[in-house]
Amino acid sequence: MMYSQQLFAQDNKDVEIETKVSYAVINICIFYSRPAHRSPMTPGQKFCTNCGTGLVPGMKFCGQCGMAIPIVTSPVTVPASPVSAAPATGTRPAAGEIVVGIVPFVEQGLISVIHYTLVVTSRRLIFCTWDPKTDEVMSDADDEVMQESCSIEETTDEITHFRAKDWSVGPWQKYRSMATDSIATSSMGTIIVPIQEIESVDIICETRTSTQDSLYVMHGQKEHTFDLMYSQGPFLFGILEPILGERVSMADHKHRRSKIDRLITGQEYK
C-alpha cells in the first residue's frame, strides 16, 4: 500500500513537470510568433521566416502563410565624381590670407624683454608673444641657437653664420598649420600691423659688433621698434620685399658704438 502511494505521488510530480514544460513551450511559441519578434524577410531569402516554407525565386508572397517577400533589386552604381587633390598643409585659397614667412626671436626692451615670433602674412605683420618661463619648447630652441653663437669666437663670423642659417625649421613653424585669425589671437600682447597701413619698414643690419639687427615699422603715425636677434635682418627683408616693394629698405649699420653705449641705450642708430 505504501509503495502504491509513492508511485502515485511520483506520477503526479511527473505530470506537473510535463504540464509546466508544455506551458513554457507554448508561451515561447506565442511570444516569438508575434510580429514584433519575427525575423524580417530579406531579398534573396530561400525560406519564409514566418512559417518556414521553401520559396521560389520571383514569388511576391509566401504560398503557405501569405507573408510578403521583398523584391531583389540590382544595386544602382553611381559614377564616382573626380576628386581634386587636397591643398598642401598650411595653404589657403588664392583670395584668402596666407602665411608668407616666419621670423623667430624678435625682441623689444632692454631690462624687461618681450619675446616675439613675427608671422608675416599676405595681409598683416603679426608679432606673437611667447614667454620663456612657460614656453619650454621655444626657450630650448633659443638656448640651442645661443650655444651656436657662443661656439663662434669672432662676431663677424657669427653674423656670416646666422645670415646663412636655415630658419625654415623649428618650433616657430607651428603657425603654418594654424588659421591666420587664430594666430592673431593665440597670445596676449600680440601686435598686429595691417600691410595696407604700413608707410615704411626699415631694417638696419649690424656688420661688425653685434648679431642684433633692428626693425622699424611705421604705420598710422605710430612707430614700432624691434630687435632682430641672430642677424635675421636680411632674412626678413627677403620676406617683406615682394609684399611691400619700395616701402621696405635695408641698410648696414655704420654707426660704431662702444659697449657701454649699447648697454645704456639698448637701441640701434641709423
C-alpha positions as CSV (number, residue, x, y, z in Angstrom):
1,M,0.0,0.0,0.0
2,M,2.8,2.4,0.9
3,Y,4.6,1.6,-2.4
4,S,1.5,2.3,-4.4
5,Q,1.1,5.7,-2.8
6,Q,4.7,6.6,-3.6
7,L,4.2,5.6,-7.2
8,F,1.0,7.7,-7.4
9,A,2.9,10.8,-5.9
10,Q,5.7,10.4,-8.3
11,D,3.3,10.2,-11.2
12,N,1.6,13.4,-10.1
13,K,5.0,15.2,-9.9
14,D,5.9,13.9,-13.4
15,V,2.6,15.2,-14.8
16,E,3.1,18.5,-13.1
17,I,6.6,18.9,-14.6
18,E,5.4,18.0,-18.0
19,T,2.5,20.4,-17.7
20,K,4.8,23.3,-16.8
21,V,7.2,22.5,-19.6
22,S,4.3,22.4,-22.1
23,Y,3.0,25.8,-20.9
24,A,6.6,27.2,-21.2
25,V,6.9,25.9,-24.7
26,I,3.5,27.3,-25.7
27,N,4.3,30.7,-24.2
28,I,7.7,30.8,-26.1
29,C,6.0,30.0,-29.3
30,I,3.3,32.6,-28.8
31,F,5.9,35.2,-27.9
32,Y,8.0,34.7,-30.9
33,S,5.1,34.3,-33.3
34,R,4.1,38.0,-32.6
35,P,5.0,40.3,-35.5
36,A,7.5,42.3,-33.4
37,H,9.6,39.2,-32.9
38,R,9.5,37.7,-36.3
39,S,12.7,37.9,-38.3
40,P,12.2,40.3,-41.2
41,M,12.2,39.0,-44.7
42,T,15.2,40.0,-46.8
43,P,15.7,39.9,-50.6
44,G,17.0,36.6,-51.9
45,Q,15.9,34.6,-48.9
46,K,15.2,30.8,-49.6
47,F,12.7,30.1,-46.8
48,C,9.8,32.1,-45.3
49,T,10.8,33.4,-41.9
50,N,7.2,33.2,-40.7
51,C,6.3,29.6,-41.5
52,G,9.5,28.0,-42.9
53,T,8.0,27.1,-46.2
54,G,10.5,27.0,-49.1
55,L,10.4,29.9,-51.5
56,V,10.6,30.0,-55.3
57,P,12.5,32.9,-57.0
58,G,10.1,35.5,-58.2
59,M,7.4,34.9,-55.6
60,K,5.9,38.1,-54.1
61,F,4.1,36.3,-51.2
62,C,4.6,33.1,-49.3
63,G,2.3,30.4,-50.7
64,Q,1.7,28.9,-47.2
65,C,1.1,31.9,-44.9
66,G,0.9,34.8,-47.4
67,M,3.8,36.9,-45.9
68,A,5.2,39.5,-48.3
69,I,8.6,38.7,-49.8
70,P,10.9,41.6,-50.6
71,I,11.8,42.0,-54.3
72,V,15.5,41.6,-55.2
73,T,16.8,44.7,-56.9
74,S,20.1,45.3,-58.6
75,P,22.3,47.9,-56.8
76,V,22.5,51.2,-58.6
77,T,26.0,52.2,-59.4
78,V,26.7,55.9,-59.0
79,P,29.7,57.1,-61.1
80,A,32.4,58.5,-58.9
81,S,32.9,62.2,-59.2
82,P,36.5,63.3,-59.8
83,V,38.3,64.2,-56.6
84,S,40.6,67.2,-56.7
85,A,43.9,67.0,-54.9
86,A,43.9,68.3,-51.3
87,P,45.8,71.5,-50.8
88,A,49.2,71.4,-49.1
89,T,49.3,71.8,-45.4
90,G,49.0,75.5,-44.3
91,T,47.8,76.8,-47.6
92,R,44.7,78.9,-48.2
93,P,42.6,79.8,-51.3
94,A,44.4,82.3,-53.5
95,A,41.9,85.0,-52.5
96,G,42.5,84.5,-48.8
97,E,45.2,85.4,-46.3
98,I,48.2,83.1,-46.3
99,V,51.4,82.8,-44.2
100,V,54.3,84.1,-46.3
101,G,57.1,83.8,-43.8
102,I,58.0,83.4,-40.1
103,V,60.9,85.1,-38.2
104,P,61.7,83.8,-34.7
105,F,63.5,85.5,-31.9
106,V,62.3,89.1,-32.3
107,E,62.5,91.2,-29.1
108,Q,61.6,94.5,-27.5
109,G,63.1,96.2,-24.5
110,L,66.4,96.0,-22.6
111,I,65.7,95.3,-19.0
112,S,62.2,93.8,-19.3
113,V,62.5,91.9,-22.6
114,I,59.3,91.0,-24.6
115,H,59.8,88.0,-26.9
116,Y,58.0,87.7,-30.2
117,T,57.7,85.4,-33.2
118,L,56.9,87.5,-36.3
119,V,54.4,85.9,-38.6
120,V,54.2,87.6,-42.0
121,T,51.0,87.0,-43.9
122,S,49.8,88.4,-47.2
123,R,47.7,91.0,-45.2
124,R,49.4,91.5,-41.8
125,L,52.5,91.5,-39.7
126,I,51.6,89.6,-36.6
127,F,54.1,89.8,-33.7
128,C,53.1,86.8,-31.4
129,T,54.4,87.0,-27.9
130,W,55.9,84.0,-26.1
131,D,57.2,83.6,-22.5
132,P,60.5,81.8,-21.8
133,K,59.1,80.8,-18.4
134,T,56.1,78.9,-19.8
135,D,57.1,78.0,-23.4
136,E,59.8,75.5,-22.8
137,V,59.9,74.4,-26.5
138,M,60.8,77.9,-27.8
139,S,63.0,78.6,-24.8
140,D,65.0,75.4,-25.5
141,A,65.2,76.4,-29.2
142,D,66.6,79.8,-28.2
143,D,69.2,78.2,-26.0
144,E,70.3,76.0,-28.8
145,V,70.8,79.0,-31.1
146,M,72.6,80.8,-28.3
147,Q,75.0,77.9,-28.0
148,E,75.7,78.2,-31.7
149,S,76.5,81.8,-31.2
150,C,78.8,81.1,-28.2
151,S,80.7,78.5,-30.1
152,I,81.9,81.1,-32.7
153,E,84.7,83.3,-31.5
154,E,84.5,86.3,-33.9
155,T,81.4,88.4,-34.2
156,T,81.8,88.8,-37.9
157,D,81.9,85.0,-38.2
158,E,78.7,84.8,-36.2
159,I,77.0,87.3,-38.5
160,T,78.0,85.3,-41.5
161,H,76.9,82.0,-39.9
162,F,73.4,83.3,-38.9
163,R,72.8,85.1,-42.2
164,A,73.3,81.7,-43.9
165,K,71.2,79.8,-41.4
166,D,68.0,77.9,-42.5
167,W,65.2,79.3,-40.4
168,S,62.5,77.2,-42.0
169,V,62.9,74.5,-39.4
170,G,62.0,75.0,-35.8
171,P,59.1,75.1,-33.3
172,W,58.0,78.5,-34.6
173,Q,56.8,76.8,-37.8
174,K,53.7,75.7,-35.8
175,Y,52.0,78.8,-37.1
176,R,51.9,77.5,-40.6
177,S,49.3,74.9,-39.6
178,M,47.1,77.5,-37.9
179,A,44.4,79.7,-39.4
180,T,45.6,83.3,-39.6
181,D,42.9,84.6,-37.4
182,S,43.8,82.0,-34.8
183,I,47.4,83.2,-35.0
184,A,46.4,86.8,-34.3
185,T,44.6,85.7,-31.1
186,S,46.9,83.0,-30.0
187,S,48.7,85.0,-27.3
188,M,48.3,88.1,-25.0
189,G,50.1,91.2,-26.1
190,T,50.2,90.3,-29.8
191,I,51.0,93.3,-32.1
192,I,49.2,93.4,-35.4
193,V,50.1,95.7,-38.3
194,P,47.9,95.6,-41.4
195,I,50.1,95.6,-44.6
196,Q,47.9,98.3,-46.3
197,E,48.6,100.7,-43.3
198,I,52.4,100.4,-43.4
199,E,54.1,103.5,-44.5
200,S,57.6,102.2,-44.2
201,V,59.7,99.4,-42.8
202,D,63.4,100.0,-42.2
203,I,65.9,97.2,-41.4
204,I,69.3,98.1,-40.0
205,C,71.9,95.3,-40.1
206,E,74.9,95.1,-37.8
207,T,78.0,94.1,-39.7
208,R,80.8,94.1,-37.1
209,T,79.9,94.5,-33.4
210,S,76.7,92.6,-32.9
211,T,74.3,89.9,-34.2
212,Q,71.4,92.1,-33.2
213,D,69.7,93.8,-36.2
214,S,67.0,96.4,-35.8
215,L,63.5,96.7,-37.3
216,Y,61.5,100.0,-37.5
217,V,57.8,99.7,-38.6
218,M,56.0,103.0,-39.3
219,H,52.2,102.9,-39.8
220,G,49.3,105.3,-39.0
221,Q,51.6,107.8,-37.2
222,K,53.0,105.0,-35.0
223,E,56.4,103.5,-35.0
224,H,57.3,100.1,-33.6
225,T,60.9,99.3,-32.9
226,F,62.1,95.7,-32.6
227,D,65.4,93.8,-32.3
228,L,66.0,91.1,-34.8
229,M,68.2,88.6,-32.9
230,Y,70.8,86.4,-34.6
231,S,71.4,88.7,-37.7
232,Q,67.9,88.0,-39.2
233,G,67.7,91.3,-41.0
234,P,68.4,90.1,-44.5
235,F,66.2,87.0,-43.9
236,L,63.2,89.3,-43.0
237,F,64.0,91.7,-45.9
238,G,63.7,88.8,-48.3
239,I,60.2,88.0,-47.0
240,L,58.9,91.6,-47.0
241,E,60.3,93.0,-50.3
242,P,57.9,91.0,-52.5
243,I,55.0,92.3,-50.4
244,L,55.9,95.9,-49.6
245,G,58.1,96.8,-52.6
246,E,59.7,100.2,-52.1
247,R,58.1,100.6,-48.7
248,V,60.8,98.3,-47.2
249,S,64.5,99.2,-47.0
250,M,67.6,97.6,-45.6
251,A,71.0,99.2,-44.8
252,D,74.1,98.3,-42.9
253,H,74.7,99.9,-39.5
254,K,77.6,102.3,-40.0
255,H,77.5,103.9,-36.5
256,R,80.2,102.5,-34.3
257,R,79.3,102.4,-30.6
258,S,81.1,101.4,-27.5
259,K,79.9,98.5,-25.4
260,I,78.8,100.9,-22.6
261,D,76.7,102.9,-25.1
262,R,75.0,99.7,-26.2
263,L,74.1,98.7,-22.7
264,I,72.8,102.2,-21.7
265,T,70.6,102.9,-24.8
266,G,69.6,99.4,-25.9
267,Q,68.9,101.0,-29.3
268,E,70.3,100.9,-32.8
269,Y,71.1,104.0,-34.7
270,K,70.7,104.6,-38.4
